[in-house]
Structure formats: C-alpha cells, structure tokens
Amino acid sequence: MKYNFNEKVDRKDNHSAKWEEMKYKFIDNDLWPMWIADMDLKTAPSIIEEMKLKVEQGIFGYVYRPDSYYQSAANWSEERFNYKINPQTLICSPGVVPTLSILVRLMTDIGDKILIQSPVYYPFSSVVTENERILIDSPLKKDINGYYHIDFIDMESKLAANNIKLFIFCSPHNPVGRVWTREELEKTCELCLKYNVKIISDEIWRDLVLPGNVHIPLASLSKNSEKNTITCFSPTKTFNIAGLQSSFVTFPVKKEWENFDKELSLLDIKRNNPFSLVAFEAAYTKCTDWLEELLIHLDGNIEYVSNFLKEKLPEVKLVKPEATYLLWLDFSSLNFSKEELSKLMQIEGKIALDDGFWFGENGSGYERMNIATPRYMVEEGMKRIEKAVKTTRNLSSIKEF
Ligand SMILES: Cc1ncc(COP(=O)(O)O)c(C=O)c1O
C-alpha cells in the first residue's frame, strides 16, 4: 500500500466537531467518537499539496471557477460511473443539505407532501418539516436476514394516495449501506414518473462503494429518468474534506437550473472558497489511487468488526454495508428501549455512536458506527461496545441497568 491509513491521528487542535461537540449530543465529551460522518484519516496528499500552494499565494480574495473545475466533476462521473454529464447542467452549492433545503423551498409550497424512506440520514426529515412541508414516509423493509429493501408496494400506495410533489432519495443509502440495484432504481424511477413526482437523488456516498458493488447514478438510467432527477454529489465524504463546504448539483432541466442559480445569487452563496476550489479539482483529477486504497482499508475495518461480532458478541448483528463507512449495528436482541440502548453505549461503553432512532423511529434498536478511522480506533471502539454489552449479560432485567 502506498498510503498509510493506520497512522495515529491527533485531532486535539483540529477544531473537530466529531471530537469536540460530543457534549451537545451525548453525556459528555469524554467518549470514544465513532459518530458523525467524517474520517479520522488524513486526506489525499495531492489535495493537501494544492491547498498548501494556495496558502503560499497569501491572497484569499473572491475566487472564480475555471471551466476545468466543472469539467473535472464531469470527467469523474464518466470515468467512474460511465455516465456523461454536461458540465453546463452543474451548479455548485455550499453543501448537499443546504441544497436539499433550498430545493424543498423552490420546488414545493408550504403544506406540500414530500416522500422519504426511513431510516434515513436525519436532515432528510428536518428539511421537510422545518420548511413546513408534510413528511410522507415509505419505510424500507427488512428481510429475515436484516437486509433492507425498498417496499415498492407501500411506496406506490403512498404515491397514489398523497399527491406527493418531491421524493428525496438516498443512493447509496445512509445508514443502511445499500447500493441500489438497476432493477430497484428502474422501479423507483418508473413509479415517480407515473405519479409525476420529481426526484432529488442524494448521491454523496456514490464513490465510497465497497469492493464487489457498483453504483448506478439514477439519472443515468434513461432520458426520462435524467429529466426527472436532480442529483446531488460531492467529493467531500470521499476525500474527507467536508469542512471545505461545497458540493455539486446537476439540473438537466434548464428552467430548474436557472431557478436554483437565481436563489444562490439572492443568498449570495455562489462562490467557492479558495481552498475548496483547488481541493475539489485535485480530488477529481489526481486522487484515484488514494481512493482505491482507502476502499481496501475500509473493507478491512468492516471485516474486523464483522469477525469480532461473530466471535465475541453474537447478540449484535451486522449486515455488511455495500457502501459508506457506516455500520448499522443491530442491538435489538438486547430488548432495550431506544433510550436505554443509548445510555448503555455512553455510560457503560464510553463510546459515541449515532443512535438508530435519530434516523427514524424504525431505527430504534440500532446504533450507527463510523469505521473510517485507523484500525486501532476500531479496535478500541469494539472493546468498548463489548464491555457495554457484557454488562447486560448478567442482568436479570433492564431495570437493573
Ligand atoms: C446522505 C447524506 N447527504 C448529505 C450529507 C451531508 O452533506 P453536506 O455536508 O454537503 O451538507 C451527509 C453527511 O453525512 C449524508 O450522509
């Protein structure tokens, strides 16, 4: 391996939300941080190099984006997903979540209905409800092995009954780690076209697809699906540069492109900062080998957790994710309430994990663990989870906890 993903990290002076903001979500800051989706791994050297060059220029005024910036994103899409996008359909926005919120406001009215599929990344519901739109949930369904599927029967009945305006789709899916198959994507598209529902496809995780899986951009299926889909993507998760706060959106329909562009102008958030500008282009042009090795490292960490659970904690179940670096751990056999499970992890395990119920009530019984770290952090995390779960083995009732 050319890159060392097991290097010890020190984020003490890194102003890291993951390490310093636990106190706002958990009992205190003294927990082992395996929550929030950023990596305890240094980004690719070529990205750091470009940013250093920018620092050395010493001038950090407003920046413009050269054509090569858009072209790098378009080329990446073609090379990695065999999907050619016209750079002129792209717009840059400060992030995927801001994009979702702006789109909800632009494309729907107060009181309109918007579809999501829980359990799902929690801002999907807050951008709907906080913007005074109505959330319609078509929950994913699990088979007996704990593997998640889209419930097309439920989805169609919700679409038929509710006059839904927009569907916010997560592909690949956070937190359940699914990479949707062509068949699932086609069915999704077909239903949305039938009921005249526009799709926002959040594909921020599309590059972090684990060995043996293939991501298919929803918009790439056909001309009709392309026209009906607004796709959000970014190299931020892929290369651990989320703090640079930028992202891309594709608008194949010109009028929608113009509306979004106008909105960004009104808010005066049309520019990159000097660092995201050089970092993103470097990511998309110089860092493929780093990403390939990262995926091997992540896969190794997943394998480690999976073996650990089988050997030492058979009561905790894991379906290996097909994408993302997030493990959706099933603790439901412990029969704890969501609050008890959360407390168990924090108090007994001294570990910070995203509680499953943050992603929807049907996430209760689960904890989401971020394994995008050096191996020693995963080992420590598993020791802590083991300690917490072991305390429950001697309990005759939950009340003793
Ligand atoms: C599905 C999904 N969308 C968007 C984001 C955040 O995107 P941004 O930082 O660009 O707002 C995340 C972060 O974890 C995510 O999981």
Ligand as a Chemical Component Dictionary entry (heavy atoms), coordinates in Angstrom:
data_LIG
# 
_chem_comp.id                   LIG 
_chem_comp.type                 NON-POLYMER 
_chem_comp.pdbx_formal_charge   0 
_chem_comp.three_letter_code    LIG 
# 
loop_
_chem_comp_atom.comp_id 
_chem_comp_atom.atom_id 
_chem_comp_atom.alt_atom_id 
_chem_comp_atom.type_symbol 
_chem_comp_atom.charge 
_chem_comp_atom.model_Cartn_x 
_chem_comp_atom.model_Cartn_y 
_chem_comp_atom.model_Cartn_z 
_chem_comp_atom.pdbx_ordinal 
LIG C1 C1 C 0 -26.817 11.203 2.669 1  
LIG C2 C2 C 0 -26.059 12.430 3.080 2  
LIG N1 N1 N 0 -26.284 13.597 2.457 3  
LIG C3 C3 C 0 -25.627 14.720 2.790 4  
LIG C4 C4 C 0 -24.697 14.721 3.813 5  
LIG C5 C5 C 0 -24.020 15.998 4.192 6  
LIG O1 O1 O 0 -23.677 16.737 3.076 7  
LIG P1 P1 P 0 -23.122 18.219 3.211 8  
LIG O2 O2 O 0 -22.036 18.191 4.243 9  
LIG O3 O3 O 0 -22.620 18.520 1.824 10 
LIG O4 O4 O 0 -24.272 19.088 3.594 11 
LIG C6 C6 C 0 -24.429 13.532 4.501 12 
LIG C7 C7 C 0 -23.487 13.506 5.611 13 
LIG O5 O5 O 0 -23.290 12.531 6.277 14 
LIG C8 C8 C 0 -25.123 12.364 4.120 15 
LIG O6 O6 O 0 -24.922 11.191 4.741 16 
# 
loop_
_chem_comp_bond.comp_id 
_chem_comp_bond.atom_id_1 
_chem_comp_bond.atom_id_2 
_chem_comp_bond.value_order 
_chem_comp_bond.pdbx_ordinal 
LIG C1 C2 SING 1  
LIG C2 N1 SING 2  
LIG C2 C8 DOUB 3  
LIG N1 C3 DOUB 4  
LIG C3 C4 SING 5  
LIG C4 C5 SING 6  
LIG C4 C6 DOUB 7  
LIG C5 O1 SING 8  
LIG O1 P1 SING 9  
LIG P1 O2 DOUB 10 
LIG P1 O3 SING 11 
LIG P1 O4 SING 12 
LIG C6 C7 SING 13 
LIG C6 C8 SING 14 
LIG C7 O5 DOUB 15 
LIG C8 O6 SING 16 
# 
